[in-house]
Amino acid sequence: MPDPNIHLWHVELAEDADADRYLPLLDDTELAHAHTLSHPLIRQRYLAVRGNLRLLLADYLQQAPAAIGIARTETGKPYLPAHPQTVFNISHTARYLIVAIAGHCQLGIDIELPSPRPNLAALVKKCFADEEAAYWHGLPPTRQTLEFYRFWTKKEAFVKATGRGIALGLKHCVINPEQPETFLRLPDGYGEATTWRIIDLTATEQLEGHGLCGAVVVDSLAQVYWERLVKD
């Protein structure tokens, strides 16, 4: 029986590691994609992400990493055909990777490394609902970058949990600025806003020291447990 709780692993990917050591862990689809990557750092990161994911799934499922079958839905969400009640989601940015594994739920996770961008206001106009945009524009400029990413990661985590990705429309996944652990509205077909829960990871000890923003969105009351930090 899958553990209903959410288990999170934070992986720091080394930039000088021998990523080829992960090749024996990957399946044919992953190997074929790796061979298309000509940029050394991009290839190294891809191998490290897929390899660490398989190692963590193997530890969770008590199964050999290379034997784990990972498939994708028609909309691209990864799943485990042999373990349909176990769900997982990953996010990585720069050299940081987060893996979330749970059971009996819909689960999405996103992390970002906040950085000043000249087009933040344009992204707010495109991806934020009126309530979110009004809140963001009312912030002091010194807080706008961080708060943008806190909203963004929550929206991304939701659309990843649904399996639809940003095609679902980030503007329609509306976070309550007054209670940022909750949604105000969701796109049609995804239930009441109160059935989904937002877990902000930004201020957690595991992310705070790295300057990362992150969020988990889940349609259950599962508890969240940080597991060990993995050094690549």
Secondary structure as UniProt FT lines:
FT   STRAND          6..12
FT   HELIX           19..25
FT   HELIX           28..35
FT   HELIX           40..61
FT   HELIX           65..67
FT   STRAND          71..72
FT   TURN            74..75
FT   STRAND          78..79
FT   TURN            81..82
FT   TURN            84..85
FT   STRAND          86..93
FT   TURN            94..95
FT   STRAND          96..103
FT   STRAND          107..112
FT   TURN            118..119
FT   HELIX           120..127
FT   HELIX           130..137
FT   HELIX           141..162
FT   HELIX           165..168
FT   HELIX           170..172
FT   STRAND          174..175
FT   TURN            177..178
FT   TURN            180..181
FT   STRAND          183..185
FT   TURN            188..189
FT   HELIX           193..195
FT   STRAND          197..200
FT   TURN            202..203
FT   HELIX           205..208
FT   TURN            209..211
FT   STRAND          213..218
FT   STRAND          224..231
//
